Amino acid sequence: MAKKAQATWGGRFSASPADLMLRFSESVSFDRRLAPFDIAGSKAHAAMLAKVRLITTKERDAIHRGLDAILAEIKAGKFTWSTALEDVHMNIEQALTKRVPAAARLHTARSRNDQIATDMRLFFKYACAALGEKIFGAQRALLAVAESNRDVLIPGYTHLQRAQPVFLAHHLFAWLEMLERDRQRLSAVATQANWCPLGSGAIAGTTLPIDREYTAKLLGFVDASGRPQVTQNSMDAVADRDVHIEFASACALFGVHLSRIAEDLILWMSSEFAFADLPDAFCTGSSLMPQKKNPDACELLRGKSARLQGNLHTLLTLVKGLPLTYNRDLQEDKPAVFDSFDQASLCAEVLAGTVAGLKVKRAACAAAVADPALLATDLADYLVIQGVPFREAHHAVGAVVRLAEKKQVPLNRLTHVDVQTVHAAFGADWSKVFDLHTALSKRTGTGMPGPQQVTRQFARWKKLLA
Ligand code: ARG
């Protein structure tokens, strides 16, 4: 048999791929990071082949030793990767062949199509847990800021206009909720990933008597009670990239949350708000304007979210319109997935670092929240308690606001006579409404920013983030 440059599939070829083709089609430059998963998959596959007696236990042990040695070399940075061998799978298989004769039997009843599908599912299970941990770290940093500023009140905003007073902690807890859902989404993606494609072969399984459940179990593709979970359709198993898309989608949505959090922080750091100062370590200066301290980390968090959305879009477009089953296009799924994982992980760490050094400017917060207009809605509620229908009350308070504007006084500085001319239901106690702490303590319902509820949420988050 003629020796071909392509030892794995070169049998029916009389010429080797062009150098340009090799450069064009290689994926080892980016899929080599799958090596630990690829090797775990190969070890489980070899163990299964021995169990069903397609290879001997001696051959299995030789394969295992060879693969362990290769992994050690890879981890030590001593492994020579070759683009001529296309991808991570063939690089490892060829290296094994050089060491162990039994390597020639390893690919029995397996294709790179079910192999890459398996590698990626193992990767997703790892990546969802790892990214979840990083998000957890950012949540803990946010909780610490909330705790050390428990008593701080700020205006909450709608339309970027001051709306109603809230505890700063309540605002931070809103971020915690968003991030908590991100973690839940990632764990749902890990659950989706938890099905073993090995045994699907290239497209139509194999004629050989393999034991798919055994391999799945060895690789940890099991349900809560330890029962193996194997994919149910060999064509779907090699063509499907749903998990890739779900992972990228979870990262993209996490990115959108980061972007909104970053935007709030950028506003808070501006001289116009001045609610907080961000740590020097996560800001940069201007090469021209000596006075500048710019919130670059937050701006990059906002910017990276575009990239995370782009990766999701890449994957959706990549898969759309592909005929079943595997097509080489699918090799392009990996740069997008890995980039989403790397960038999202980095972002989570940067958010944690930025928040850990955040200093709340209490005086500016107190001044901003002192605006009595923030309690205009409470004044309408006051009228409601006096029996006025809400629409009428809303209208009356609107007129009071207009009057205060006309007289150029703060809302609570109007006289009782002033407000009585607007509506007879305003009693002598009307201006008691403007006590901030009383106003907040009336917000007792679940999810509201009253002090009792904020205390409850502190307890809940401390438990969730312990
Ligand atoms: N490097 C390939 C990929 O990432 C592995 C699967 C190759 N399969 C094939 N039939 N060429 O998609």
Residues whose N, C-alpha, C, O or C-beta is under 5 A from the ligand:
A	BS01	LIG	S27 D87 R112 N113 I116 L330 Q331
